[in-house]
Amino acid sequence: METGEGAMQPSPAEPQTKYPRTSCDLCNRMKIKCKRQGESCAHCIARNAKCNTTFVMRKKKPRKDTTRGLVDVESRIKRLEAVLVASGIDPNADPAMMTRKAENPSDLSGRLSLLMVDEEGTAQFLGASSGFSVLLPQGLQWISERMGNESLSQYIDDLYKSGNGLPPKGEAEFWHPMSPSEREPLPPKHIADKYIQNFFDYFNNCFPLYDKAMFTRLYNQQYSGQPPKGSAWYASLNAAICIGSIVQFSSSQDRVNGSSTSRDDCTEEKSWRSFRNASSCFVDLLFNERNLMAIQALCAMAFIQQVYFDPYPSYILISSATRMAHAMGLHRKLDDFGLDPQEMIQRRNIFWILYILDKTIALRTGHPSGMVDDDIGIDLPEEEKQLETALDGSKFNIFRYQVQMSLLESRIWTELYSTRSQNMPALEQSKSVDELDKALHEWREALPVELRPGEAIRTSQEQFMPVISLHFAYFNCLATIHRASIYHSSPGSCTDSLGMQMEPTLDEQRSHRVYRSQTICVRAARRSIQLLPYVDATSHLLPDNFMRVILYYPLASYLTLFSNILYNPHDSHAVPDLQLMSLVTSLLHMVSMKTHPSQLSLPIKLFTKLGEVAEEFVQKANMENMEQIPSQFESPEKVNYILDWMNTETSNPAVRTSLIRTTHSLCMLQCQTISNPPHAF
């Protein structure tokens, strides 16, 4: 076998193939298999041709340069990490935290719940939906990590063990039956007329618990010498007198004028004696009366009991009324049973008022609701029955909006805080947060602009209490929705973002607000506390006891600001937030002056301690940056700084003016209590 003259000589530098071509030139041109037979091949022998084989040294294909591809991949990964960090997702988090593992419901519920037990064995349970849930085990663990010690956790634990951690127990004899001779006599009719008028103007117009025509007929019969029989009517009348007399007692006009009604006939003590008359019928209402009036009386007493810091009496009253309502079929639409149309409307109104009470207290305490939405078969309150509320004469149905708010509160509990929801994947939870946030926004946009949360309140005097309560409830719902994102971020953290447990989001339809839950919670807390100047500026419209009813909202907002300061003490709003927290503490002291000291012993001690910890934490953080913040009320510069912030941060002129005035008065009040007040004041 010969080598052709045209054979290519490979360059030494070029890589050579290991296996050169072995077929002859003829077979190679003909594209046939070359069958070797000695020095020649079968085809060349058959054709009598010379069999030549030209060896061609093949070059290897150079390897691709993968360096540039790796650089591109690394660049894309860095850009993706930047997007994740901007969204609040930690790309360096433990991979085990990225996937939610199935967990025992009892274990997760235990971490998101709090059980307080004193030395006598009295217990009180607090669920995750409560605004006080920063005191949950995982919240206290996070606080200890941020502080670097467990001093605050130990203080709270000692407070619980000492018996001061629980609200004072209600007196059992307060609900015992009384004989007619032991009861407080009803007021004279000319005085009772004012109380009943106040009740319908300030309360029943917003919560249509009673039909005015029917109540008036029974009321006139009561003073005609032939009073209606039954404990339900007697309890209802005394509850209405109690609410109306509280409004009358708090009237600024009566206080200024010193009228005989205000000083002699209308005292807070007599108001509560009327309530004692109603509460003495509690056993009869539960076991001897089975009618609408009995449920109405329980609802009215539940409203009155909200002035106490302990929610347990209201919880029992509402639960009892709920079971009675179910037993009477108030949750069903009974059009074919021959009921009077007016009675049908009354049954529906009573049910929805009870629904509002039940869902509100369930969300505040973290307790399960006594009503299941799937079992409700009645319509919402009629929209055509309008109530005049705004000063310019515009009308809207405030009761219908209150029911819609309670329906949202029910969804918040069911979809975010129930045991079933706590074990759902993080992606499903984020979708629920997004949907509820949108639903709450739609509810807000449906309100008239005069009464819309975040806007200036322009309403009539009679409707001010329910409207301001509606604003507080809105900001509380907003914070409660987004607080769920914080709770489910990680087992030991209460302030990280939801993204730590989520897969990298590819759902572009989800709102970006889901990833800003912490910021939304803090802003909602600030707006809630900024409503307090409205209460102060219009205190002549409000009974003193109303401050106790709404006290939950500023206290819950206080805890949100406290958590944010511990999480980010370098926040530019840290100092103004401390001042807002100071407003809440001052409000707490003011309310305690008008109630039994033991009723607020826990919140006064606890929130005072939290305020001190927050201020020390901010000072310590700023000292590290060589920017020490002076102590509270130490110099006028701090107050001026707060006032400047209020002017720029608060867009509402009415709120800004009232907030500035309240800040000045509270600063002066606290400085007067100091033995050596600073010369600046």
RAFENFEN-V546681 format. One record per residue. PHI is phi as a letter, one per 30 degrees, with the letter a starting at -180 (* if undefined). PSI is psi in degrees with one decimal (999 if undefined). D_CENTER is the distance of its C-alpha to the mean C-alpha in whole Angstrom. Layout:
<<PHI;PSI;D_CENTER> <PHI;PSI;D_CENTER>>
//
This chain:
<<*;128.3;93> <c;162.5;93> <c;130.3;91> <d;154.1;91> <d;-27.7;92> <d;12.9;89> <d;140.6;87> <d;133.1;84> <c;115.1;84> <d;144.3;80> <d;141.8;79> <e;-28.1;79> <d;-18.5;75> <d;139.9;74> <d;135.6;73> <c;147.6;75> <d;153.2;74> <d;-29.0;75> <b;102.0;77> <d;169.5;79> <d;138.4;80> <c;-10.4;83> <d;151.3;84> <d;170.5;87> <d;-37.4;87> <d;-49.1;89> <d;-33.9;87> <d;-39.3;84> <d;-36.8;85> <d;-7.4;85> <i;43.8;82> <b;165.3;84> <d;132.6;83> <c;112.0;86> <c;106.5;88> <d;137.3;90> <b;85.4;93> <i;-128.1;94> <d;-11.9;95> <b;-169.6;94> <b;165.3;92> <d;-39.7;93> <d;-41.6;92> <d;-37.6;94> <d;-41.7;97> <d;-32.9;97> <c;0.6;98> <h;41.6;100> <c;157.5;98> <d;129.5;97> <c;106.1;94> <c;142.6;92> <b;120.8;89> <c;117.0;87> <d;121.6;84> <c;119.1;81> <d;115.8;79> <d;145.8;75> <c;140.3;72> <d;145.1;69> <d;130.7;66> <d;144.8;64> <d;146.3;61> <d;144.3;58> <d;108.5;56> <c;-0.7;53> <d;-44.7;52> <d;-37.9;50> <d;-39.5;48> <d;-38.8;47> <d;-41.4;46> <d;-41.4;44> <d;-42.2;42> <d;-39.1;41> <d;-41.3;40> <d;-38.5;38> <d;-40.8;36> <d;-40.9;36> <d;-39.3;34> <d;-40.1;32> <d;-37.4;31> <d;-39.4;30> <d;-40.1;28> <d;-42.2;26> <d;-41.0;25> <d;-27.7;25> <d;-2.0;22> <j;13.5;20> <c;132.1;22> <d;109.1;25> <d;-16.0;28> <c;10.8;29> <d;159.6;27> <e;125.9;29> <e;-27.3;30> <d;-23.1;29> <d;-12.0;25> <d;-24.7;25> <c;125.8;26> <d;121.3;23> <d;149.8;26> <d;134.7;26> <b;148.5;24> <d;124.5;25> <e;-35.1;22> <d;-35.0;23> <d;-46.1;23> <d;-41.5;19> <d;-33.4;18> <d;-38.3;19> <d;-29.3;18> <c;25.2;14> <b;164.0;15> <b;131.6;17> <b;117.7;20> <c;125.4;22> <b;126.3;25> <c;-176.6;28> <d;-23.4;31> <d;-3.0;32> <j;0.3;30> <d;127.0;27> <c;151.6;24> <b;129.6;20> <c;141.6;18> <b;125.6;14> <c;175.4;12> <d;-25.4;10> <d;-12.6;7> <d;146.8;7> <d;-13.4;6> <c;13.7;10> <d;-3.9;10> <d;-17.5;12> <d;6.3;15> <d;162.6;15> <e;-44.2;18> <d;-30.1;17> <d;-43.6;16> <d;-34.5;19> <d;-43.0;21> <d;-41.1;19> <d;-42.7;20> <d;-38.5;23> <d;-39.4;24> <d;-37.5;23> <d;-21.7;25> <i;5.4;28> <a;174.5;28> <c;28.5;27> <d;-43.2;27> <d;-42.2;24> <d;-39.7;23> <d;-37.7;27> <d;-45.1;26> <d;-39.7;23> <d;-42.2;25> <d;-34.6;28> <d;-41.1;26> <d;-44.8;25> <d;-27.5;28> <d;-9.1;30> <j;-9.6;28> <d;-7.4;26> <d;-16.2;23> <c;146.0;22> <e;152.7;22> <d;143.3;26> <d;138.2;27> <d;148.3;28> <d;124.4;31> <d;-36.4;33> <d;-11.6;35> <d;-23.5;33> <c;8.1;33> <d;149.3;36> <d;153.5;39> <b;150.0;41> <d;157.6;44> <e;-32.6;45> <d;-22.8;47> <d;-14.5;44> <d;153.2;42> <d;129.4;41> <d;149.5;43> <d;148.3;42> <d;159.7;42> <e;156.1;45> <d;-37.6;44> <d;-27.1;45> <d;-41.7;42> <d;-30.9;40> <e;-40.3;40> <d;-40.4;38> <d;-44.7;35> <d;-37.1;35> <d;-42.4;35> <d;-38.9;32> <d;-46.1;30> <d;-31.6;31> <d;-43.1;31> <c;-24.3;27> <c;-57.3;26> <d;-23.6;27> <d;-30.9;27> <c;-34.6;24> <b;88.2;23> <d;71.1;27> <d;-37.4;27> <c;147.1;31> <d;119.9;34> <d;-40.1;35> <d;-46.6;39> <d;-41.5;39> <d;-40.3;37> <d;-39.5;40> <d;-45.0;43> <d;-34.3;42> <d;-44.1;41> <d;-34.9;45> <d;-32.4;46> <d;-39.3;44> <c;11.8;47> <c;-2.0;50> <j;-11.2;51> <b;72.5;50> <d;148.4;46> <d;149.5;44> <c;157.5;44> <j;141.0;41> <d;-28.1;39> <d;-44.6;36> <d;-41.7;37> <d;-41.9;38> <d;-39.9;34> <d;-43.7;33> <d;-45.2;35> <d;-34.7;35> <d;-41.0;31> <d;-40.7;31> <d;-39.7;34> <d;-47.8;31> <d;-44.5;29> <d;-36.5;31> <d;-32.0;33> <d;-41.6;30> <d;-42.6;30> <d;-41.4;33> <d;-31.5;33> <c;0.8;31> <d;125.5;33> <d;-30.8;34> <d;-42.0;37> <d;-35.9;38> <d;-43.4;37> <d;-45.3;39> <d;-18.4;42> <i;39.6;42> <d;160.0;43> <d;-31.7;44> <d;-40.4;41> <d;-40.6;39> <c;-35.5;41> <c;-44.5;43> <c;-21.1;41> <c;95.2;38> <b;158.1;36> <d;-32.9;33> <d;-42.1;35> <d;-32.7;37> <d;-44.1;33> <d;-22.1;32> <d;-35.7;36> <d;-39.4;35> <d;-35.4;32> <d;-35.5;34> <e;-43.4;36> <d;-42.8;33> <d;-23.1;32> <d;-13.5;36> <c;7.6;36> <e;-46.9;33> <d;-42.6;35> <d;-38.1;37> <d;-35.0;34> <d;-37.9;33> <c;-23.0;37> <c;-20.3;39> <c;130.0;37> <b;71.4;36> <b;174.8;35> <d;-36.3;33> <d;-34.1;33> <d;-42.7;32> <d;-39.0;29> <d;-41.6;29> <d;-41.8;30> <d;-39.9;27> <d;-43.9;24> <d;-41.8;26> <d;-33.9;26> <d;-39.3;22> <d;-44.4;21> <d;-38.2;24> <d;-12.3;22> <d;-10.6;19> <d;-13.6;21> <d;146.1;21> <d;-27.2;19> <d;118.2;19> <d;-3.5;17> <d;-46.5;20> <e;-43.0;23> <d;-39.3;20> <d;-42.2;19> <d;-43.2;23> <d;-44.7;24> <d;-41.7;21> <d;-41.8;22> <d;-45.1;26> <d;-33.8;26> <d;-45.3;24> <d;-38.4;27> <d;-38.8;29> <d;-40.6;28> <d;-39.1;28> <d;-27.0;32> <c;1.8;33> <i;27.5;31> <d;-18.1;29> <d;1.4;27> <c;153.2;30> <c;103.6;32> <c;66.1;35> <d;-23.3;37> <c;19.3;41> <c;14.2;41> <i;23.0;43> <d;147.8;40> <d;141.0;40> <e;-39.4;38> <d;-36.7;37> <d;-35.5;36> <d;-42.7;34> <d;-40.7;32> <d;-41.2;31> <d;-41.9;30> <d;-43.2;28> <d;-42.7;26> <d;-43.4;26> <d;-45.1;24> <d;-32.0;22> <d;-43.2;21> <d;-35.9;21> <d;-42.9;18> <d;-47.0;16> <d;-43.5;16> <d;-47.4;16> <d;-34.5;13> <d;-48.4;11> <d;-29.1;13> <d;-42.7;12> <d;-35.6;8> <d;-39.2;9> <c;-15.2;11> <i;19.0;11> <c;150.9;14> <d;147.3;16> <d;153.5;16> <d;-3.0;20> <b;137.5;20> <c;123.3;20> <d;-30.6;20> <d;-17.2;23> <c;2.7;25> <d;125.0;24> <b;32.2;27> <b;163.3;27> <d;164.1;27> <d;163.6;24> <e;147.9;25> <d;134.0;28> <d;-25.4;28> <d;-16.6;31> <d;93.3;31> <c;154.4;29> <b;132.5;29> <d;119.4;30> <b;-41.6;27> <d;151.7;28> <d;-25.5;31> <d;4.4;32> <j;-5.7;33> <d;152.4;30> <b;149.1;29> <a;163.7;26> <c;96.8;25> <d;-30.4;21> <d;-39.8;21> <d;-41.1;21> <d;-34.0;18> <d;-38.9;16> <d;-42.5;17> <d;-37.1;16> <d;-41.1;13> <d;-34.0;13> <d;-37.9;14> <d;-40.2;11> <d;-37.7;9> <d;-42.0;12> <d;-38.1;12> <d;-45.9;9> <d;-47.1;10> <d;-43.1;13> <d;-16.6;13> <b;-25.5;11> <b;-5.3;11> <d;162.6;14> <d;-37.9;17> <d;-42.0;19> <d;-28.3;16> <d;-17.4;16> <c;12.7;19> <d;156.3;19> <e;152.4;21> <d;-33.1;19> <d;-40.0;20> <d;-37.7;19> <d;-41.1;15> <d;-36.0;15> <d;-39.9;17> <d;-41.8;14> <d;-43.2;11> <d;-44.7;14> <d;-42.2;15> <d;-36.8;11> <d;-42.6;11> <d;-40.7;15> <d;-40.5;14> <d;-38.4;12> <d;-40.6;14> <d;-38.8;17> <d;-43.1;16> <d;-43.0;16> <d;-24.5;19> <d;-16.4;20> <d;149.4;20> <e;146.1;23> <d;-27.1;23> <d;-23.3;24> <b;11.4;20> <d;131.1;18> <e;135.2;15> <j;-13.1;16> <c;167.2;20> <d;134.8;22> <d;122.5;22> <b;95.3;25> <b;167.9;25> <d;163.8;28> <d;-40.6;28> <d;-27.4;27> <c;4.3;24> <d;-43.4;23> <e;-51.4;21> <d;-30.2;19> <d;-45.6;18> <d;-33.8;17> <d;-36.2;15> <d;-37.6;14> <d;-45.9;13> <e;-42.7;11> <d;-35.9;9> <d;-50.5;9> <d;-31.5;7> <d;-42.1;4> <d;-41.2;4> <d;-45.2;6> <d;-37.6;4> <d;-36.0;2> <d;-51.1;5> <d;-17.0;7> <d;-25.3;6> <d;-35.0;8> <d;-36.6;11> <d;-41.6;11> <d;-40.0;12> <c;16.7;14> <d;-46.7;16> <a;157.9;19> <d;-29.0;20> <c;10.9;20> <b;143.5;17> <c;11.4;14> <b;-3.7;14> <d;169.3;17> <d;164.1;16> <d;-25.5;16> <d;-18.4;19> <d;-24.8;21> <c;3.3;21> <c;152.4;22> <d;157.5;25> <e;124.5;26> <d;131.2;25> <c;2.4;27> <d;96.0;25> <d;-13.6;25> <d;-14.2;24> <d;140.7;20> <d;145.8;19> <d;-14.3;19> <d;-22.9;15> <d;-32.4;14> <c;8.3;16> <b;31.0;15> <d;-41.3;11> <d;-44.3;12> <d;-40.7;13> <d;-40.7;11> <d;-44.8;8> <d;-42.9;11> <d;-38.8;12> <d;-37.3;9> <d;-42.0;10> <d;-44.1;13> <d;-33.0;13> <d;-45.9;11> <d;-31.8;14> <d;-7.8;17> <d;-16.5;16> <d;-37.7;18> <e;-30.3;21> <d;-43.1;21> <d;-41.4;21> <d;-42.2;24> <d;-23.5;26> <c;33.7;26> <d;-23.1;26> <d;-14.7;29> <d;-12.6;27> <c;139.0;25> <d;150.3;26> <e;-34.2;25> <d;-21.1;23> <d;-31.6;21> <d;-34.0;20> <d;-30.6;19> <d;-41.0;17> <c;3.4;15> <d;-28.9;15> <e;-42.1;12> <d;-50.4;10> <d;-32.0;12> <d;-41.4;12> <d;-38.6;9> <d;-35.5;9> <e;-46.2;13> <d;-33.1;12> <d;-44.2;10> <d;-37.3;13> <d;-45.5;15> <d;-38.6;14> <d;-35.9;15> <d;-41.6;18> <d;-34.1;19> <d;-39.1;19> <b;77.9;21> <d;-14.4;23> <d;5.6;25> <e;140.1;22> <d;-19.1;24> <c;11.3;21> <d;-45.3;21> <d;-48.0;24> <e;-34.8;22> <d;-37.6;19> <d;-38.1;21> <d;-39.9;22> <d;-39.2;19> <d;-34.9;18> <d;-36.2;21> <d;-41.1;21> <d;-42.6;18> <d;-41.6;20> <d;-40.6;23> <d;-40.4;21> <d;-43.1;21> <d;-38.9;25> <d;-43.0;25> <d;-36.8;24> <d;-24.7;25> <d;-21.4;29> <c;15.7;28> <b;178.3;27> <d;132.3;29> <e;-36.4;28> <d;-19.8;27> <d;-33.3;24> <c;22.1;23> <d;-41.0;25> <d;-57.6;22> <d;-34.5;19> <d;-47.6;22> <d;-45.3;24> <d;-47.7;21> <d;-28.8;19> <d;-42.9;23> <d;-42.6;23> <d;-39.0;20> <d;-41.2;21> <d;-42.0;25> <d;-43.7;24> <d;-42.8;22> <d;-40.9;25> <d;-36.2;27> <d;-41.3;25> <d;-42.4;25> <d;-43.0;29> <d;-42.1;30> <d;-37.2;28> <d;-26.3;30> <d;-30.2;33> <d;-26.7;34> <c;14.8;34> <i;31.0;36> <b;77.8;34> <d;134.5;33> <c;131.3;31> <d;158.9;33> <d;162.9;31> <d;129.8;29> <i;29.3;31> <d;-30.8;34> <b;155.9;35> <d;-18.5;35> <d;-36.7;34> <d;-45.7;31> <d;-41.6;30> <d;-38.4;32> <d;-41.6;30> <d;-43.5;26> <d;-38.5;28> <d;-40.9;29> <d;-38.4;26> <d;-37.4;24> <d;-35.4;27> <c;-34.4;26> <d;-35.3;23> <c;113.1;22> <d;-23.2;23> <d;118.5;23> <d;-40.3;26> <d;-42.6;26> <d;-40.9;22> <d;-44.5;25> <d;-46.2;27> <d;-37.6;26> <d;-40.2;24> <d;-43.9;27> <d;-42.2;29> <d;-38.9;26> <d;-45.6;26> <e;-46.2;30> <d;-40.2;30> <d;-38.2;27> <d;-44.0;29> <d;-38.1;33> <d;-44.5;31> <d;-36.2;31> <d;-30.1;34> <d;-22.2;36> <d;-7.8;35> <d;136.1;36> <d;-39.5;40> <b;83.7;41> <d;148.2;39> <d;151.0;39> <d;-19.5;42> <d;-24.7;39> <c;999;38>>
//
